[in-house]
Every structure is written in C-alpha cells, then in structure tokens.
Amino acid sequence: MIDLKVEIHDKFSFEMKTSFIASPQERAREGNEFGISTWLFLPNSLDINRVTYSKKQFYRDTRSNVRLVTPVFSLESICAKDNSPFTKLRDSLEALARQAHDGLLLDDFSFQIRMFASIFKSATRDKATSLMEVKLSRQELCKETGSFLATCEDIKKQYRSLWPRLIENKELPKDAAEHFSFGDMFIGNTTEQYGYKLMRSFETTPAYEDLKPQLYRFVKDEENYKKAQAYSTLDREDSTNNYLVVMRRNILKKFIESDLFLDTKKSKDGAWAEQLGYAVAASLSMIFATIIAFSAQHYYGNFTLPLFIALVISYAFKDRIKETMRYYLSSQLGKKYFDAKRKLEIQKQEIGWTKESFDFVSESKIPEKVMGLRKRTPLVEAENKVFHEKIILHRKLVNLFYEQIDGYKGYPFVGVNDITRYNLVNFIRKMDNAFVPLHIPHPQHGYEAFQGERVYALHLIIRCESRSNIHYRKFRILLNREGIKEIREIEENQQKNP
C-alpha cells in the first residue's frame, strides 16, 4: 500500500510524503517493489526546459529523506503493562542500573527514550487530529478532549516517575540522565504544541468556553514544570531567547527522531553498463579510424600527402563517431537505468534500495490515463497548441526487505516514509509581477481601482504502483513571485479550472 500526502512546506517549497507499507502477506516475501511516477505540467511562460533547467539543478532543488514509519500505538496503550514502549523503557533502565558501565545497555536505553518520545508524538498527533476533524456534539467533544488531556498527563507522569532511579544511582553515566531529560523536554513540547492546536481549532466552537479552562491548565502546568526543571521556555518580551528556543526545539526533534531515519549510500545506477557502453563507442570509432588508415596506406603507400590527409580526416570522424555513440548509448541506457540508486541501511544492515530519475518528456510519451487526468480547459488547450506545456517526469522505484525491519528491536515497523521536498525558486525567475492593477465600475467616480494577484498553475499528477494496485492522484499548485499560494487536490469531477 502507498499512502501519499502533498502539502506546502515553506514559502517556495512543497513536500511530498510517501508511505510505503506492506500487507502481512507481502511482508513474508523476499522483496516488495513500489513505484512513484510524478508528472509536473509547467506553463510555457516559465521558460523551464532542457536547456534552462538541467538534471543537476533539479537534484539540487530536491531533498529526500527516508525514515521508518513510526510504530502505531494508541495513547492508552503506550504505558500498558505488556510489551508497551514504557515497559521497554523501564526494563532498559533497570538493565542499565545493574550494569552501569555497559556501553551497549546505555545505547539501548537512549534508543528506548527516543522511540518512546517518537511514538508518543505520533499517537498524540493522531488523537488530536481526530478531535479536530471528527464532528462531535458539544458534550461528546468536552468528554473526549478531557479524556485526551488526562491520558497525556498520565503518560508524562509515568515517564517522569523514572527520574528518581536516574538521580539516586550515582554510577549511571551522565549521558543517561541527559538523554532522559531530552525525552522529557520533547514530550513536554509535544503536549504544548497540540494543546495550543486544539485551542485554535475549538476557538470558534460553542464548546470552547467549556474547554478553555482545561486546555489553559494543560499548557500552563507544562510551562511551570519546564521552569522548575530549568528547561528553556518562551518569553514574549525577549526575541533573542525565543529564536534560541526554536533552534533548540528543532535540534531536539532531530535527536529524538534520529533512530527512525535510515542510513543511505548513494551511487550512480548502471555505472558499469555506462562505462561498458563508452568502451564500445571508443572501440567502434577506433575500428573506423584503423580501417581508413590501413586502406589509405595500402592504396597510396607510406609517407605520402594523400595518406596524411586521409589520416587527419579519419581521426576527425573518429572523434565524432565516438561522441555520437556515447550520446546514443547514454540515451538508451537512460531508458533502462535510473539517475541514482541509494541503499537503505539500519546499523549497516541493508533493508532495501531506492532509485530515481528526472527528465523532460513529450506529451506523446505520456500514458493516456495521465493525459486524461490533466484534462485542460478549452482556453488552456487552445494556448497549449501554440505554446506547449513543458512536462517533467520524476520517477522513483523502491524495494524493501521487510524481514529486515519487521520486529526490529522489538517494535512493529511496517514500512518506510520517503519525504521529498521540492524547491521552486528556479521556477519564479521569469514570472511577471505578482500584483496587477484591476478596475471595476463605480457609480460616482466611474471606476474603482484595486490590486489583484497574478498566479501560475502547476499541475502535479502522481501514479502510485504497488504489487496489489495502481492509483492516481492529481494536485494543483498556485504560485507567483511571492511564493506558493495553495496546493489543492483535484478530484476528477472537479476538473473545471485551468
């Protein structure tokens, strides 16, 4: 199964998060292949083509990370008795307490802290999102939110109950207490983040007056705890402190989630085939030059002017034949091989690989289904007959060995997330001004002038292929020189706008 989410990351970038998840039946097989093909349709006026936008620029504008999918636990099960993240964390601490100087046990304790915090964040996000999206009555919403806040408080209490064991055991390494405090800060940041999100979401609902005191106490108690622990907190009057707090939170997030990110080793796909092709091209050109040299020598004799001229001509054509063959073989290899291949590893154990390629493609080489989804309006189609849209194809192939990750360190990992960020700064260089003067009739002055925004529409069509099915998604990106305005998924029955 492939789960896909496309959203704005920042002013000039959008992010595509793709989850590759195998079913239990597929997980037992040797390997599982997934394919993602992304067609990006660009207006001709952006002047993005093979000449102005190279492979090197594209890969410089994209950033991809591959990480394990966070194991799924409900909030209520995080601190359950049997095989829960909290049980694993507590057992790891007890093992370290018995052998305080064992480096492997310290590493395992740090791993369990990071996994506990990551699972808590994921479970908190899922539950808070459910509360914000599901339509509930006022009474039900107050009840469910109160239960959510109480569960979060209980989890924090359980986690923090381990502090005395760390403090009282003087033999434990300093890193053990430091890493535990990092987990403590991250869990607190997570509860604050979703506490404020719930307040913003419920602010316009009738239930907010009932929920506001609970949510306020929820975030205020966490702020007081942070101050008591001397953790960094925000200060409305101190901007310097605030950007340092934001920076520390970002560093903390990377530390906590570091065990989920996979090690990758990048290499050129088909490198040996490419070198073999170049050798064939050199051999063919050399054969041509040698035949010309031998023939001219046989016909004109040694040390003659005609032989000299024939040799010069043969070597000139030799170089052209070599370069032509190199270009032809490179283009043929490009149809079979990808631009790059990355091995995916956990602690030097290969768990799979990914391949990707980029190219401009003509409309005639695009599948009929994809062109049907593009479905231009009559006006855009008329423009396209004169000024052809440019089309980028970005392909990814993913192969995973689930037996290597299923049950890794006792956790139920089911797949990986590929998070790719696309920066569109190079696409705005030749755009017109973002704002244009507009006019409408006015009964007194004759007209009224105001400003409107000029936007450009980019269409993103994605084909997701797994062993069991193929499905398509379409998105429209509106942007101008000020940045990305919106990204919206377009259903087939909604395709009316250009």
One Martini backbone bead per residue (centre of mass of N, CA, C, O) as a GRO file, in nm:
protein
  498
    1MET     BB    1   0.098   0.035   0.019
    2ILE     BB    2   0.013   0.381  -0.065
    3ASP     BB    3   0.081   0.689   0.101
    4LEU     BB    4  -0.025   1.032   0.028
    5LYS     BB    5   0.133   1.365   0.082
    6VAL     BB    6   0.059   1.711  -0.005
    7GLU     BB    7   0.250   2.007   0.097
    8ILE     BB    8   0.334   2.288   0.240
    9HIS     BB    9   0.643   2.402   0.374
   10ASP     BB   10   0.702   2.678   0.227
   11LYS     BB   11   0.711   2.947   0.028
   12PHE     BB   12   0.905   2.757  -0.203
   13SER     BB   13   0.788   2.475  -0.083
   14PHE     BB   14   0.720   2.127  -0.127
   15GLU     BB   15   0.574   1.822   0.012
   16MET     BB   16   0.636   1.462  -0.021
   17LYS     BB   17   0.463   1.203   0.148
   18THR     BB   18   0.566   0.856   0.141
   19SER     BB   19   0.405   0.550   0.213
   20PHE     BB   20   0.550   0.222   0.256
   21ILE     BB   21   0.318  -0.053   0.285
   22ALA     BB   22   0.286  -0.376   0.396
   23SER     BB   23   0.140  -0.653   0.394
   24PRO     BB   24   0.150  -0.949   0.556
   25GLN     BB   25   0.191  -1.111   0.291
   26GLU     BB   26   0.426  -0.937   0.168
   27ARG     BB   27   0.632  -0.954   0.412
   28ALA     BB   28   0.716  -1.262   0.342
   29ARG     BB   29   0.867  -1.169   0.118
   30GLU     BB   30   1.161  -1.082  -0.021
   31GLY     BB   31   1.024  -0.840  -0.192
   32ASN     BB   32   0.915  -0.487  -0.233
   33GLU     BB   33   0.757  -0.306  -0.486
   34PHE     BB   34   0.766   0.047  -0.572
   35GLY     BB   35   0.594   0.317  -0.755
   36ILE     BB   36   0.681   0.663  -0.858
   37SER     BB   37   0.501   0.892  -1.072
   38THR     BB   38   0.586   1.236  -1.168
   39TRP     BB   39   0.391   1.490  -1.317
   40LEU     BB   40   0.496   1.818  -1.433
   41PHE     BB   41   0.304   2.094  -1.532
   42LEU     BB   42   0.426   2.368  -1.735
   43PRO     BB   43   0.432   2.671  -1.822
   44ASN     BB   44   0.588   2.824  -2.085
   45SER     BB   45   0.648   3.109  -1.941
   46LEU     BB   46   0.881   2.989  -1.745
   47ASP     BB   47   1.121   2.861  -1.904
   48ILE     BB   48   1.120   2.535  -1.869
   49ASN     BB   49   1.397   2.332  -1.974
   50ARG     BB   50   1.666   2.162  -2.084
   51VAL     BB   51   1.842   2.425  -2.097
   52THR     BB   52   1.742   2.583  -1.816
   53TYR     BB   53   1.696   2.275  -1.681
   54SER     BB   54   1.872   2.053  -1.509
   55LYS     BB   55   1.950   1.783  -1.334
   56LYS     BB   56   2.131   1.927  -1.130
   57GLN     BB   57   1.915   2.135  -1.044
   58PHE     BB   58   1.699   1.943  -0.949
   59TYR     BB   59   1.872   1.795  -0.723
   60ARG     BB   60   1.925   2.068  -0.576
   61ASP     BB   61   1.598   2.120  -0.529
   62THR     BB   62   1.612   1.843  -0.381
   63ARG     BB   63   1.492   1.660  -0.082
   64SER     BB   64   1.572   1.338   0.071
   65ASN     BB   65   1.401   1.123   0.310
   66VAL     BB   66   1.443   0.815   0.496
   67ARG     BB   67   1.198   0.646   0.704
   68LEU     BB   68   1.053   0.504   0.949
   69VAL     BB   69   0.764   0.398   1.055
   70THR     BB   70   0.590   0.467   1.311
   71PRO     BB   71   0.477   0.300   1.549
   72VAL     BB   72   0.155   0.183   1.635
   73PHE     BB   73  -0.010   0.364   1.899
   74SER     BB   74  -0.200   0.420   2.143
   75LEU     BB   75  -0.221   0.615   2.410
   76GLU     BB   76  -0.322   0.386   2.610
   77SER     BB   77  -0.072   0.175   2.522
   78ILE     BB   78   0.207   0.304   2.607
   79CYS     BB   79   0.155   0.211   2.937
   80ALA     BB   80   0.127  -0.067   2.924
   81LYS     BB   81   0.228  -0.376   3.042
   82ASP     BB   82   0.254  -0.521   2.755
   83ASN     BB   83   0.498  -0.441   2.540
   84SER     BB   84   0.553  -0.149   2.588
   85PRO     BB   85   0.731   0.135   2.568
   86PHE     BB   86   0.754   0.168   2.878
   87THR     BB   87   0.853  -0.115   2.946
   88LYS     BB   88   1.111  -0.099   2.777
   89LEU     BB   89   1.231   0.146   2.924
   90ARG     BB   90   1.236   0.032   3.214
   91ASP     BB   91   1.404  -0.225   3.152
   92SER     BB   92   1.650  -0.071   3.044
   93LEU     BB   93   1.715   0.079   3.308
   94GLU     BB   94   1.754  -0.170   3.487
   95ALA     BB   95   1.988  -0.290   3.326
   96LEU     BB   96   2.175  -0.041   3.359
   97ALA     BB   97   2.182  -0.039   3.673
   98ARG     BB   98   2.338  -0.318   3.689
   99GLN     BB   99   2.525  -0.202   3.420
  100ALA     BB  100   2.651   0.106   3.400
  101HIS     BB  101   2.920   0.040   3.192
  102ASP     BB  102   2.741  -0.045   2.954
  103GLY     BB  103   2.725   0.065   2.633
  104LEU     BB  104   2.486  -0.100   2.512
  105LEU     BB  105   2.278  -0.024   2.733
  106LEU     BB  106   2.290   0.279   2.680
  107ASP     BB  107   2.197   0.269   2.387
  108ASP     BB  108   1.923   0.135   2.447
  109PHE     BB  109   1.812   0.355   2.632
  110SER     BB  110   1.822   0.580   2.421
  111PHE     BB  111   1.638   0.439   2.218
  112GLN     BB  112   1.384   0.416   2.405
  113ILE     BB  113   1.344   0.715   2.438
  114ARG     BB  114   1.302   0.788   2.138
  115MET     BB  115   1.065   0.594   2.087
  116PHE     BB  116   0.871   0.697   2.297
  117ALA     BB  117   0.856   0.992   2.192
  118SER     BB  118   0.767   0.926   1.900
  119ILE     BB  119   0.508   0.769   1.971
  120PHE     BB  120   0.375   0.994   2.132
  121LYS     BB  121   0.356   1.197   1.903
  122SER     BB  122   0.189   1.025   1.705
  123ALA     BB  123  -0.054   0.970   1.897
  124THR     BB  124  -0.123   1.265   1.957
  125ARG     BB  125  -0.178   1.355   1.669
  126ASP     BB  126  -0.407   1.155   1.602
  127LYS     BB  127  -0.601   1.240   1.830
  128ALA     BB  128  -0.615   1.546   1.774
  129THR     BB  129  -0.712   1.523   1.482
  130SER     BB  130  -0.974   1.378   1.548
  131LEU     BB  131  -1.097   1.606   1.722
  132MET     BB  132  -1.083   1.828   1.484
  133GLU     BB  133  -1.252   1.651   1.253
  134VAL     BB  134  -1.466   1.531   1.419
  135LYS     BB  135  -1.807   1.523   1.461
  136LEU     BB  136  -1.924   1.665   1.765
  137SER     BB  137  -2.066   1.716   2.034
  138ARG     BB  138  -2.027   1.912   2.297
  139GLN     BB  139  -2.017   1.684   2.507
  140GLU     BB  140  -1.827   1.488   2.356
  141LEU     BB  141  -1.588   1.682   2.321
  142CYS     BB  142  -1.534   1.728   2.622
  143LYS     BB  143  -1.487   1.433   2.694
  144GLU     BB  144  -1.258   1.360   2.488
  145THR     BB  145  -1.062   1.587   2.569
  146GLY     BB  146  -1.034   1.514   2.867
  147SER     BB  147  -0.919   1.231   2.812
  148PHE     BB  148  -0.669   1.321   2.654
  149LEU     BB  149  -0.537   1.496   2.877
  150ALA     BB  150  -0.520   1.273   3.093
  151THR     BB  151  -0.340   1.079   2.931
  152CYS     BB  152  -0.101   1.267   2.894
  153GLU     BB  153  -0.046   1.310   3.197
  154ASP     BB  154   0.005   1.012   3.263
  155ILE     BB  155   0.249   0.969   3.078
  156LYS     BB  156   0.429   1.184   3.204
  157LYS     BB  157   0.425   1.064   3.487
  158GLN     BB  158   0.552   0.793   3.415
  159TYR     BB  159   0.813   0.895   3.298
  160ARG     BB  160   0.896   1.083   3.552
  161SER     BB  161   0.916   0.836   3.760
  162LEU     BB  162   1.228   0.769   3.665
  163TRP     BB  163   1.413   0.985   3.789
  164PRO     BB  164   1.511   0.868   4.067
  165ARG     BB  165   1.685   0.636   3.944
  166LEU     BB  166   1.889   0.831   3.809
  167ILE     BB  167   1.975   1.002   4.062
  168GLU     BB  168   2.049   0.776   4.279
  169ASN     BB  169   2.242   0.657   4.059
  170LYS     BB  170   2.582   0.733   4.050
  171GLU     BB  171   2.688   0.523   3.820
  172LEU     BB  172   2.556   0.657   3.607
  173PRO     BB  173   2.575   0.802   3.330
  174LYS     BB  174   2.532   1.119   3.219
  175ASP     BB  175   2.381   1.050   2.951
  176ALA     BB  176   2.127   0.927   3.072
  177ALA     BB  177   2.006   1.191   3.193
  178GLU     BB  178   2.018   1.367   2.941
  179HIS     BB  179   1.840   1.191   2.753
  180PHE     BB  180   1.594   1.196   2.939
  181SER     BB  181   1.555   1.506   2.925
  182PHE     BB  182   1.502   1.517   2.623
  183GLY     BB  183   1.244   1.351   2.635
  184ASP     BB  184   1.095   1.537   2.830
  185MET     BB  185   1.094   1.791   2.652
  186PHE     BB  186   0.952   1.666   2.403
  187ILE     BB  187   0.690   1.587   2.542
  188GLY     BB  188   0.620   1.873   2.634
  189ASN     BB  189   0.615   2.004   2.352
  190THR     BB  190   0.388   1.825   2.241
  191THR     BB  191   0.160   1.906   2.437
  192GLU     BB  192   0.166   2.204   2.374
  193GLN     BB  193   0.117   2.201   2.071
  194TYR     BB  194  -0.170   2.048   2.094
  195GLY     BB  195  -0.304   2.243   2.285
  196TYR     BB  196  -0.299   2.490   2.092
  197LYS     BB  197  -0.442   2.356   1.852
  198LEU     BB  198  -0.708   2.307   1.997
  199MET     BB  199  -0.771   2.602   2.061
  200ARG     BB  200  -0.778   2.702   1.768
  201SER     BB  201  -1.000   2.499   1.671
  202PHE     BB  202  -1.223   2.571   1.917
  203GLU     BB  203  -1.266   2.887   1.925
  204THR     BB  204  -1.547   2.875   1.726
  205THR     BB  205  -1.686   2.703   1.938
  206PRO     BB  206  -1.913   2.632   2.189
  207ALA     BB  207  -1.696   2.450   2.363
  208TYR     BB  208  -1.466   2.652   2.448
  209GLU     BB  209  -1.562   2.753   2.728
  210ASP     BB  210  -1.526   2.464   2.854
  211LEU     BB  211  -1.218   2.402   2.748
  212LYS     BB  212  -1.026   2.637   2.821
  213PRO     BB  213  -0.943   2.572   3.118
  214GLN     BB  214  -0.811   2.296   3.057
  215LEU     BB  215  -0.605   2.389   2.839
  216TYR     BB  216  -0.463   2.599   3.008
  217ARG     BB  217  -0.363   2.408   3.233
  218PHE     BB  218  -0.207   2.219   3.051
  219VAL     BB  219   0.008   2.439   2.950
  220LYS     BB  220   0.081   2.574   3.224
  221ASP     BB  221   0.195   2.328   3.373
  222GLU     BB  222   0.425   2.281   3.171
  223GLU     BB  223   0.563   2.552   3.205
  224ASN     BB  224   0.622   2.522   3.509
  225TYR     BB  225   0.794   2.268   3.484
  226LYS     BB  226   1.017   2.386   3.308
  227LYS     BB  227   1.109   2.601   3.508
  228ALA     BB  228   1.181   2.398   3.738
  229GLN     BB  229   1.395   2.244   3.528
  230ALA     BB  230   1.539   2.461   3.339
  231TYR     BB  231   1.394   2.496   3.085
  232SER     BB  232   1.323   2.621   2.793
  233THR     BB  233   1.139   2.927   2.734
  234LEU     BB  234   0.916   3.150   2.651
  235ASP     BB  235   0.942   3.518   2.567
  236ARG     BB  236   0.774   3.788   2.465
  237GLU     BB  237   1.025   4.008   2.540
  238ASP     BB  238   1.243   3.782   2.406
  239SER     BB  239   1.369   3.723   2.099
  240THR     BB  240   1.635   3.580   2.148
  241ASN     BB  241   1.525   3.348   2.315
  242ASN     BB  242   1.316   3.242   2.103
  243TYR     BB  243   1.515   3.154   1.873
  244LEU     BB  244   1.663   2.953   2.059
  245VAL     BB  245   1.425   2.772   2.122
  246VAL     BB  246   1.365   2.689   1.832
  247MET     BB  247   1.639   2.565   1.775
  248ARG     BB  248   1.633   2.350   2.002
  249ARG     BB  249   1.378   2.204   1.902
  250ASN     BB  250   1.497   2.109   1.633
  251ILE     BB  251   1.732   1.947   1.750
  252LEU     BB  252   1.559   1.762   1.928
  253LYS     BB  253   1.395   1.632   1.700
  254LYS     BB  254   1.637   1.499   1.557
  255PHE     BB  255   1.726   1.325   1.793
  256ILE     BB  256   1.464   1.161   1.845
  257GLU     BB  257   1.437   1.074   1.518
  258SER     BB  258   1.712   0.926   1.439
  259ASP     BB  259   1.618   0.613   1.444
  260LEU     BB  260   1.427   0.643   1.180
  261PHE     BB  261   1.660   0.711   1.012
  262LEU     BB  262   1.828   0.625   0.726
  263ASP     BB  263   2.088   0.492   0.581
  264THR     BB  264   2.274   0.619   0.291
  265LYS     BB  265   2.392   0.502  -0.039
  266LYS     BB  266   2.514   0.670  -0.309
  267SER     BB  267   2.467   0.592  -0.663
  268LYS     BB  268   2.511   0.500  -0.982
  269ASP     BB  269   2.308   0.383  -1.213
  270GLY     BB  270   2.473   0.183  -1.434
  271ALA     BB  271   2.789   0.229  -1.438
  272TRP     BB  272   2.900  -0.020  -1.588
  273ALA     BB  273   2.729   0.010  -1.845
  274GLU     BB  274   2.838   0.287  -1.922
  275GLN     BB  275   3.138   0.208  -1.952
  276LEU     BB  276   3.086  -0.007  -2.166
  277GLY     BB  277   2.961   0.184  -2.375
  278TYR     BB  278   3.210   0.367  -2.404
  279ALA     BB  279   3.396   0.140  -2.502
  280VAL     BB  280   3.237   0.076  -2.758
  281ALA     BB  281   3.260   0.357  -2.885
  282ALA     BB  282   3.572   0.359  -2.898
  283SER     BB  283   3.603   0.101  -3.069
  284LEU     BB  284   3.443   0.188  -3.323
  285SER     BB  285   3.615   0.440  -3.386
  286MET     BB  286   3.885   0.285  -3.411
  287ILE     BB  287   3.805   0.098  -3.641
  288PHE     BB  288   3.755   0.319  -3.848
  289ALA     BB  289   4.040   0.450  -3.841
  290THR     BB  290   4.200   0.192  -3.911
  291ILE     BB  291   4.073   0.130  -4.186
  292ILE     BB  292   4.154   0.394  -4.322
  293ALA     BB  293   4.460   0.370  -4.277
  294PHE     BB  294   4.506   0.098  -4.424
  295SER     BB  295   4.382   0.176  -4.696
  296ALA     BB  296   4.561   0.423  -4.760
  297GLN     BB  297   4.831   0.278  -4.741
  298HIS     BB  298   4.774   0.067  -4.965
  299TYR     BB  299   4.708   0.280  -5.196
  300TYR     BB  300   4.947   0.522  -5.137
  301GLY     BB  301   5.133   0.468  -4.918
  302ASN     BB  302   5.407   0.586  -4.767
  303PHE     BB  303   5.461   0.913  -4.709
  304THR     BB  304   5.194   1.070  -4.808
  305LEU     BB  305   4.964   1.310  -4.861
  306PRO     BB  306   4.703   1.138  -4.882
  307LEU     BB  307   4.754   0.989  -4.615
  308PHE     BB  308   4.751   1.234  -4.433
  309ILE     BB  309   4.461   1.325  -4.499
  310ALA     BB  310   4.318   1.058  -4.420
  311LEU     BB  311   4.404   1.061  -4.120
  312VAL     BB  312   4.274   1.325  -4.039
  313ILE     BB  313   3.983   1.248  -4.118
  314SER     BB  314   3.959   0.988  -3.947
  315TYR     BB  315   4.005   1.131  -3.667
  316ALA     BB  316   3.769   1.325  -3.685
  317PHE     BB  317   3.549   1.100  -3.715
  318LYS     BB  318   3.620   0.943  -3.464
  319ASP     BB  319   3.525   1.154  -3.255
  320ARG     BB  320   3.232   1.177  -3.358
  321ILE     BB  321   3.155   0.881  -3.324
  322LYS     BB  322   3.209   0.864  -3.022
  323GLU     BB  323   3.007   1.087  -2.929
  324THR     BB  324   2.754   0.970  -3.064
  325MET     BB  325   2.760   0.695  -2.919
  326ARG     BB  326   2.751   0.804  -2.632
  327TYR     BB  327   2.477   0.946  -2.660
  328TYR     BB  328   2.311   0.701  -2.749
  329LEU     BB  329   2.378   0.509  -2.510
  330SER     BB  330   2.280   0.699  -2.285
  331SER     BB  331   1.984   0.712  -2.379
  332GLN     BB  332   1.933   0.404  -2.361
  333LEU     BB  333   2.013   0.368  -2.061
  334GLY     BB  334   1.798   0.574  -1.948
  335LYS     BB  335   1.554   0.369  -1.999
  336LYS     BB  336   1.671   0.151  -1.781
  337TYR     BB  337   1.811   0.357  -1.605
  338PHE     BB  338   1.892   0.548  -1.344
  339ASP     BB  339   2.047   0.814  -1.191
  340ALA     BB  340   1.998   0.677  -0.898
  341LYS     BB  341   2.123   0.495  -0.604
  342ARG     BB  342   1.994   0.374  -0.279
  343LYS     BB  343   2.090   0.253   0.013
  344LEU     BB  344   1.928   0.088   0.284
  345GLU     BB  345   2.007   0.134   0.639
  346ILE     BB  346   2.059  -0.061   0.950
  347GLN     BB  347   2.331  -0.091   1.097
  348LYS     BB  348   2.459  -0.207   0.813
  349GLN     BB  349   2.170  -0.313   0.722
  350GLU     BB  350   2.013  -0.411   0.453
  351ILE     BB  351   1.657  -0.311   0.347
  352GLY     BB  352   1.719  -0.164   0.065
  353TRP     BB  353   1.601   0.044  -0.221
  354THR     BB  354   1.653   0.333  -0.435
  355LYS     BB  355   1.522   0.500  -0.730
  356GLU     BB  356   1.603   0.777  -0.963
  357SER     BB  357   1.447   1.013  -1.204
  358PHE     BB  358   1.503   1.270  -1.464
  359ASP     BB  359   1.277   1.438  -1.707
  360PHE     BB  360   1.185   1.537  -2.016
  361VAL     BB  361   0.860   1.515  -2.175
  362SER     BB  362   0.646   1.423  -2.406
  363GLU     BB  363   0.314   1.393  -2.471
  364SER     BB  364   0.337   1.119  -2.642
  365LYS     BB  365   0.478   0.965  -2.366
  366ILE     BB  366   0.206   0.979  -2.220
  367PRO     BB  367  -0.027   0.844  -2.064
  368GLU     BB  368  -0.362   0.848  -2.112
  369LYS     BB  369  -0.450   0.876  -1.816
  370VAL     BB  370  -0.287   1.132  -1.755
  371MET     BB  371  -0.413   1.314  -1.976
  372GLY     BB  372  -0.700   1.285  -1.863
  373LEU     BB  373  -0.630   1.432  -1.593
  374ARG     BB  374  -0.542   1.702  -1.703
  375LYS     BB  375  -0.775   1.833  -1.850
  376ARG     BB  376  -0.811   2.077  -2.030
  377THR     BB  377  -0.925   2.360  -2.109
  378PRO     BB  378  -1.004   2.521  -2.392
  379LEU     BB  379  -0.811   2.760  -2.345
  380VAL     BB  380  -0.555   2.596  -2.268
  381GLU     BB  381  -0.554   2.421  -2.524
  382ALA     BB  382  -0.515   2.653  -2.723
  383GLU     BB  383  -0.244   2.746  -2.604
  384ASN     BB  384  -0.091   2.467  -2.628
  385LYS     BB  385  -0.077   2.467  -2.947
  386VAL     BB  386   0.143   2.702  -2.926
  387PHE     BB  387   0.223   2.673  -2.605
  388HIS     BB  388   0.387   2.435  -2.474
  389GLU     BB  389   0.399   2.234  -2.235
  390LYS     BB  390   0.599   2.140  -1.974
  391ILE     BB  391   0.739   1.810  -1.883
  392ILE     BB  392   0.794   1.644  -1.582
  393LEU     BB  393   0.978   1.344  -1.483
  394HIS     BB  394   0.950   1.168  -1.167
  395ARG     BB  395   1.118   0.878  -1.055
  396LYS     BB  396   1.038   0.592  -0.834
  397LEU     BB  397   1.210   0.312  -0.681
  398VAL     BB  398   1.105   0.060  -0.439
  399ASN     BB  399   1.291  -0.168  -0.220
  400LEU     BB  400   1.188  -0.408   0.034
  401PHE     BB  401   1.302  -0.584   0.338
  402TYR     BB  402   1.092  -0.683   0.586
  403GLU     BB  403   1.262  -0.892   0.752
  404GLN     BB  404   1.462  -0.650   0.855
  405ILE     BB  405   1.217  -0.469   1.015
  406ASP     BB  406   1.052  -0.677   1.139
  407GLY     BB  407   1.104  -0.638   1.478
  408TYR     BB  408   1.288  -0.410   1.537
  409LYS     BB  409   1.368  -0.404   1.860
  410GLY     BB  410   1.048  -0.494   1.915
  411TYR     BB  411   0.910  -0.340   1.675
  412PRO     BB  412   0.625  -0.263   1.453
  413PHE     BB  413   0.740  -0.241   1.158
  414VAL     BB  414   0.586  -0.160   0.816
  415GLY     BB  415   0.781   0.078   0.700
  416VAL     BB  416   0.828   0.367   0.487
  417ASN     BB  417   0.937   0.707   0.453
  418ASP     BB  418   0.918   0.946   0.187
  419ILE     BB  419   1.078   1.272   0.201
  420THR     BB  420   1.005   1.524  -0.039
  421ARG     BB  421   1.163   1.830  -0.140
  422TYR     BB  422   1.046   2.112  -0.334
  423ASN     BB  423   1.209   2.368  -0.504
  424LEU     BB  424   1.078   2.683  -0.682
  425VAL     BB  425   1.276   2.921  -0.741
  426ASN     BB  426   1.350   2.864  -1.050
  427PHE     BB  427   1.038   2.920  -1.147
  428ILE     BB  428   1.031   3.257  -1.084
  429ARG     BB  429   1.235   3.426  -1.260
  430LYS     BB  430   1.007   3.470  -1.521
  431MET     BB  431   0.803   3.620  -1.376
  432ASP     BB  432   0.570   3.824  -1.314
  433ASN     BB  433   0.416   4.028  -1.142
  434ALA     BB  434   0.207   3.964  -0.872
  435PHE     BB  435   0.077   4.251  -0.926
  436VAL     BB  436  -0.236   4.390  -1.047
  437PRO     BB  437  -0.436   4.610  -1.200
  438LEU     BB  438  -0.779   4.682  -1.114
  439HIS     BB  439  -1.126   4.718  -1.244
  440ILE     BB  440  -1.437   4.883  -1.154
  441PRO     BB  441  -1.733   4.998  -1.131
  442HIS     BB  442  -1.847   5.343  -1.040
  443PRO     BB  443  -2.107   5.561  -0.977
  444GLN     BB  444  -1.918   5.826  -0.922
  445HIS     BB  445  -1.611   5.769  -1.064
  446GLY     BB  446  -1.656   5.510  -1.277
  447TYR     BB  447  -1.409   5.389  -1.098
  448GLU     BB  448  -1.224   5.114  -0.942
  449ALA     BB  449  -0.916   5.059  -0.782
  450PHE     BB  450  -0.713   4.757  -0.764
  451GLN     BB  451  -0.556   4.469  -0.640
  452GLY     BB  452  -0.411   4.181  -0.794
  453GLU     BB  453  -0.329   3.842  -0.847
  454ARG     BB  454  -0.076   3.662  -1.005
  455VAL     BB  455  -0.098   3.327  -1.129
  456TYR     BB  456   0.039   2.995  -1.141
  457ALA     BB  457  -0.019   2.673  -1.289
  458LEU     BB  458   0.050   2.360  -1.140
  459HIS     BB  459   0.059   2.014  -1.237
  460LEU     BB  460   0.006   1.713  -1.037
  461ILE     BB  461   0.082   1.376  -1.135
  462ILE     BB  462   0.026   1.061  -0.960
  463ARG     BB  463   0.172   0.735  -0.965
  464CYS     BB  464   0.077   0.442  -0.779
  465GLU     BB  465   0.278   0.144  -0.726
  466SER     BB  466   0.191  -0.187  -0.648
  467ARG     BB  467   0.132  -0.517  -0.622
  468SER     BB  468  -0.197  -0.463  -0.594
  469ASN     BB  469  -0.190  -0.152  -0.714
  470ILE     BB  470  -0.332   0.140  -0.894
  471HIS     BB  471  -0.297   0.499  -0.848
  472TYR     BB  472  -0.431   0.837  -0.865
  473ARG     BB  473  -0.307   1.182  -0.838
  474LYS     BB  474  -0.419   1.532  -0.808
  475PHE     BB  475  -0.251   1.856  -0.831
  476ARG     BB  476  -0.265   2.210  -0.747
  477ILE     BB  477  -0.034   2.480  -0.810
  478LEU     BB  478  -0.014   2.803  -0.668
  479LEU     BB  479   0.197   3.070  -0.802
  480ASN     BB  480   0.446   3.326  -0.739
  481ARG     BB  481   0.680   3.566  -0.651
  482GLU     BB  482   0.575   3.520  -0.339
  483GLY     BB  483   0.477   3.220  -0.382
  484ILE     BB  484   0.290   2.985  -0.241
  485LYS     BB  485  -0.063   2.970  -0.218
  486GLU     BB  486  -0.150   2.664  -0.316
  487ILE     BB  487  -0.265   2.323  -0.239
  488ARG     BB  488  -0.473   2.107  -0.445
  489GLU     BB  489  -0.691   1.861  -0.471
  490ILE     BB  490  -0.810   1.692  -0.770
  491GLU     BB  491  -1.090   1.583  -0.879
  492GLU     BB  492  -1.244   1.461  -1.153
  493ASN     BB  493  -1.524   1.632  -1.088
  494GLN     BB  494  -1.330   1.922  -1.058
  495GLN     BB  495  -1.221   1.972  -1.363
  496LYS     BB  496  -1.240   2.324  -1.451
  497ASN     BB  497  -0.976   2.441  -1.402
  498PRO     BB  498  -0.649   2.532  -1.519
   0.00000   0.00000   0.00000
